[in-house]
Amino acid sequence: MKIRSGDAPGSSVARREELVPSRYAVQVGEIEVLIISDGVLPLPTKMLGHNADPALRSEWLTDMFLPQDAFDWALNVVVVSSGDQTILIDAGLGLDPDLNLPRAGQLIKRLEAAGIDLGSVTDVVLTHMHMDHIGGLLVDGVKDQLRPDLRIHVAAAEVEFWQSPDFSHVSMPPGFPDALRSAAKRFAKEYGNHLRLFEDEYAVAPGVMVQRTGGHTPGHCVVRVASGGDRLMFAGDAVFAVGFDHPDWYNGFEHDPEEAARVRVRLLTELAETGASLVATHLPFPSVGHVAVDGDHFRWVPVFWDY
């Protein structure tokens, strides 16, 4: 797998609007993958593992040089170019002023800065329908810029779940359940005619396969990119930074935390065995790395940046 420079393929010199680059490109065989930061979400550290011993959670945070009360969760989105298809995987948070999250929802302007026109997107893949994965498509004016024949691929189980979602096993900050319900309902109404539902897996484009895992939500999916012997998995919300050391810790946004933990272990084991690259929504940007087995848990090995 070749790591490319931070500019989008074929784009001109990057705009110098931001001090820190917000995109990073990777070549997977013949397929171009661009990771774009949608910003960060400040969330309580309890969200890392609400079933964990608070002392152990505090120790992990100390070992990682992270604050004890709240820290920033990365929000990563991926653009894949395969043949004549441009595929947006997830769409970031968008804008929800009621939750006061001003540093998230950066995707639309960062796509523009990367030279990616919304009208060039042929397909959208949703790993699931949480607000921070669909919200960018709900920003005012965005739908008008998208193609009328845009295909949005999402698991049928995910759409069914959000018709009457179960929040009985989550541990979210106040306001989030209502915001998630509202965003999913609005998304289904506005984009229902664009949805292309599948059951367990679907080939979106040559070398791009979306596969349902469940766990985090019933229809949660990962996206596998494969070309020329190279492999990359976009794991959505199946993997969080703490999940390598403590894959059994329950994340606050997991609707079926026991199943989510089983999915996490299965995917991390697979990645360690195959050596495929990993990208995930909430790993620190650009989140490209590999997974190794380390005793009874896992170890994340970030790639060295190429610049």
ABEGO torsion letter per residue (X at the ends): XBBBBABBBGBBBBBAABABBABBBBBBEABBBBBBBAEBBBBBAAAABAABBAAAAAAAAAAAGBBAABBBBBBBBBBBBBEABBBBBEAEAEBBAAAGBAABGAAAAAAAAAGBBAAABABBBBABABAAAAAAAABBGAAAABBAABBBBBBAAAAAAAABBBAAABBBBBGAAAAAAAAAAAAAAAAAAABBBBAABBBABBGBBBBBAEGABAABBBBBBBBGGBBBBBAEAABBAAAAABAABBBAABABAAAAAAAAAAAAAAAAAAGBBBBBAABBOAGBBBBBBBEABBBBBBBBBBX
